[in-house]
């Protein structure tokens, strides 16, 4: 497909294309929302570019893994913003226990991520898990372990540092590198 066609395609069309295996469509969705989501994170982290980049990568990994759950009765922007907001809430919860009561997950996001899957969603979810496993197999074992601890077991940086017997700074750097590698594999792979 010509690049111009990706540029003029609607978000819903791009989502359908990604679910159909078109990796360029996901790259275009990423490019459409990267700037605004990153700016949101920069504002919320007080300008901390490292945290903003980490949150951005984490958000788009979640978007990719949950794309089959997107409900086009909401705009894609609303859906991705809800994921970004919830990712930030999770980030803050891990940083401090006293999360503000006024930060409440969106009903739209909760409705779009319900645990009841249709048979089609189950098949797509299974395919995406298989693809993610293939991406993880291509990563260095150290990075794969860090991704598993951080994203699947949802351990804090402190818990990972303790378990891996690594300094906190090293853990943060290595997780950032692992995220970057995983994002690159997702974007560059033709097996999406």
MARLUM-191431 format. One record per residue: residue in one letter; x, y, z of N, C-alpha, C in turn. Coordinates in steps of 0.001 Angstrom, whole numbers, plus 500000, padded with zeros to 6 digits. Last residue first. Layout:
N
AXYZXYZXYZ;...
END
This chain:
192
X503125490560511925502052491098512752500730490528512300;X505336489821510549504433488753510979503341489260511903;X507235491671509935506207491451508921505194490397509335;X508482493987512276508175492615511886507084492560510819;X508809496545513165509564496134511979509174494761511459;X507171496806515451507018497719514311507671497220513044;X508104494730517085506688494807516732506517495655515473;X510817495386517354510430494101516770508988494125516298;X510577497875518636511201497794517314510809496494516620;X509441497069521069508704497976520169509261497903518756;X511587495522522036510294494901521776509459495769520833;X513591497493522297513799496357521406512464495699521057;X512372499163524193512742499695522888512914498562521890;X512182497390526350510974497964525747511261498463524337;X514932497008526833514088495865526478512797496341525806;X515722499588527555516293498959526352515438497789525878;X514215499841529915514034500796528809514559500194527498;X515347497800531383513930497705531019513630498661529872;X517962498820531669517760497567530963516293497393530535;X517478501152533192518113501235531878517829499990531054;X516346500041535521515595501011534717516156501100533301;X518486498393536379517178497820536078516391498760535175;X520452500303536865520670499294535829519344498672535404;X519315501661539013519597502366537765519790501408536599;X519278499621541011518044500198540494518260500893539141;X521535496829540523521246498180541012520001498737540310;X520401493440540949520977494490540115520677495839540756;X519104490998541539520342491392542217521137492388541364;X516651490325540685517731490148539712519107490478540314;X515145490960542983515108489608542435516292489340541511;X515729493717543303515998492753544373516085491334543822;X514850494756540881516242494960541301516629493935542362;X512143494062541042512982493481539993514450493595540372;X511329495661543171511211494206543277512086493505542239;X511824498205542066512510497778543292512490496260543430;X510056498293539933511489498348539662512275497840540872;X507448495854540589507992497207540596509478497141540255;X505898493445538420506723493782539563507214495219539447;X504128492151536613503882493515537080504628493846538377;X504321489883535199504184489705536644503954491038537346;X504359491182532707503464490061532936503256489795534424;X506087493393532844504800493514532174503843492369532430;X508372492716534483507747494041534526506325494043533989;X509046490025533945508882490494535316508078491790535391;X509171490014531111508254489121531818507992489616533242;X511201491874530687509859492121530145508839491266530889;X513355490517531920512910491810532435511500492153531946;X513568488269530262513265488087531683512726489387532277;X514306489519527865513074488739527928512631488582529381;X516795490545528556515697491466528250514350490760528353;X518214488119528913518145489095530012516975490050529795;X518038486907526351517398486301527526517227487276528701;X517188489134523685518229488591524558517553488034525820;X514441488122521566515135489068522445516229488352523224;X513024486221520268514076486886519504514878487870520354;X511084485517522070512125484538521765513295485161521024;X509407487753521893510194487545523109511329486555522870;X508223487294519387509047488488519597509957488292520812;X506828484939519988507864484928518953508790486136519094;X505061485931521897506028484914522296507170484827521282;X503576487590520220504373488182521284505427487189521769;X502346485639518612503257486604518006504153487238519058;X500779484404520576501778483625519844502816484554519216;X499157486550521267500023485956522285501136485147521621;X497832486916518837498722487965519324499651487442520409;X496353484536518717497343484832517683498335485889518159;X494716484904520968495629483761520912496738483997519889;X493277487135520105494090487210521312495125486096521333;X491939486019517912492887487121517695493825487237518886;X490357484158519308491307483702518288492371484766518051;X488869485882520949489694484834521549490754484342520569;X487471487363519061488462488044519906489398487032520558;X485800485329518072486759485979517178487861486672517980;X484248484739520358485136483713519786486195484322518869;X484558487568522611483833486812521585484771485732521061;X485193487750526090485670487832524717484756487037523798;X484925489484528954484160488580528108484576488776526658;X486231491470530320486897490175530259486134489165529405;X486431494698528718485746493717529544486375492347529318;X487444496997527612488394495951527990487728494894528872;X485497498844527189486158498298526007487153497203526333;X484715499542529743483758498842528887484451498187527710;X487033500852530571486604499647531277485639498850530416;X487043503017528823488128502045528748487703500743529421;X484679504288529646484845503874528248485912502804528139;X485183504973532246484196503930531998484329503407530578;X488581505510533220487442505847532366486486504677532229;X489773505500536584489786504978535216488476505274534493;X490359508498538324489526507308538223489557506804536791;X491675510547540422492128509882539200491410508539539130;X490888511489542874490236512062541692490732511474540380;X492419510395544868491115509794544632490461510309543351;X495896509881544354494771510794544496493466510114544113;X497713507396546053497225507914544775495973508753545020;X499795506587548080498685507516548283498246508192546980;X502024505087547409500808504390547821499592505310547889;X504059505548544539503600505951545878502257505315546173;X504828504084542309505740505069542898505352505466544305;X502682502591541622503916501883541929504925502815542588;X500905504604541084500627503672542186501891502940542601;X502059505729538807502039506489540059501759505592541261;X501633503635536978502986504141537227503039504875538563;X498844503541536960499617502385537429501041502799537799;X498380506078535817497868505779537164498640504597537757;X499536505674533291500116506665534199499660506417535638;X497794503770532316499214503430532424499893504401533388;X495471505288532246495562504152533169497002503683533352;X496180507111530229495858507591531577495990506465532592;X496531505353528063497641506191528528497396506667529960;X493946504328527827495061503415528125496243504210528675;X492630506724527200492254505989528415493361505006528807;X493854507292524752494059508206525873493711507518527194;X492846505229523216494282505244523501494598506194524657;X490108505972523219490543504671523707492015504684524093;X490077508495522052489546508298523404490095507015524016;X491201507834519519491874508779520409491399508644521848;X489260506266518398490522505627518763491295506524519723;X486010506832519745487094507213518848488360506516519322;X483737504102520104484517505194520691485571505596519671;X482921502110518563481870503055518937482486504238519701;X484976500345518119484948501544517291483731502425517526;X486825499049520601485419499151520203485270500446519415;X489567496902520901489109498249520564487682498201520042;X490573494426521229489484494814522125488926496202521816;X492740494163519618491560493369519269490348493727520130;X494659495616521007494018496219519842492751495470519425;X496231494869523107494788494934523331494009495472522137;X498858494976522268498374493725522847496858493695522999;X499035497672521394499214496558520449498590495273520997;X498619499007523831497724499244522694497820498064521731;X500824498097525293499469497743525729498464497929524598;X502802499329523778502818497871523910501429497398524332;X502111501974524177501931501404522849502088499886522831;X502697502243526949501346502481526434501150501809525089;X505433501803527022504552500878527717503115501005527199;X506305504064525604506555502717525081505618501699525715;X505409506067527378504962506037525980505141504640525398;X506858505484529687505402505390529704504827505314528292;X509465506017528752509108504691529248507596504483529223;X509211508763528148509534507795527092509156506380527502;X508676509775530732507711509980529643507952508982528514;X511041509109532091509776508492532494508733508611531386;X512769510777530566513006509326530660511728508594531057;X511784513390530927511765512784529596511947511269529647;X509969515011533095510934513921533150510857513117531839;X508074517008533359509131517185532375510189516098532378;X506244516102535225507029517295535534508210517472534591;X504665514127534374505872513720535115506749514908535453;X502657515416532953502297514723534202503513514283535020;X504027516436530737503324517335531651503083516668532993;X504946514059529578505912515079530002505267516040530987;X502495512833528972503375512252529981504422513249530467;X501560514594526986500768514335528184501661513814529305;X503575514233525091503400515545525716502591515421527007;X503068511578524364504342511917524997504245513268525710;X500566511916523190500687511066524383501995511380525112;X501225513582521021500279514046522041500368513222523325;X503158511981519599503455513319520093502528513769521206;X501783509510518966503012509561519756503225510926520384;X499677509363517199499380509656518601500613509823519482;X500708508836514653499610509789514820499464510251516268;X502583506798515046503047508140514677501968509194514843;X500840504644515605501828505087516588502257506524516294;X499553504434513144498780504762514346499706505315515424;X501816503719511598501109504968511320500226505387512491;X502448501242512718503445502309512750502782503670512507;X500161499843511985500422500123513407501439501245513550;X500543499782509222499356500448509750499563500772511230;X502790498204508955502899499634508614501711500418509158;X501821495643509487502653496312510492502816497800510213;X498987494001508974499739495081508335500524495878509385;X497202492046509890498609491711509728499479492782509103;X494651492687510583494812491841509405496262491520509095;X495054494457512575494509493149512957494590492150511798;X495857496576510926496802495981511877496327494583512253;X493449497098509582494620496673508816495655496010509719;X491829497941511675491457496738510921492656496189510145;X493268500275512308493132499203513306492790497894512598;X492881501772509963494231501335510327494185500203511344;X490136502196510186490668501448509049492059500919509363;X490072503769512493489383502468512467489891501594511330;X491459506063511608492017505230512674491391503837512661;X491412506291507992490884506586509328491567505674510350;X494005507227505694493121506202506267492648506635507653;X495927508994504853494531509431504772493548508423505364;X498281507537505328498127508868505907496666509300505910;X498010505268503803498061505144505266497753506480505913;X498123506408501268496899505721501684496856505511503191;X500735507310501132499647508297501148498342507667501628;X502205504958500887502259505693502148501124506709502257;X500487502245499275501236503498499200501144504247500524;X500842498824500000500000500000500000500890501242500000;
END
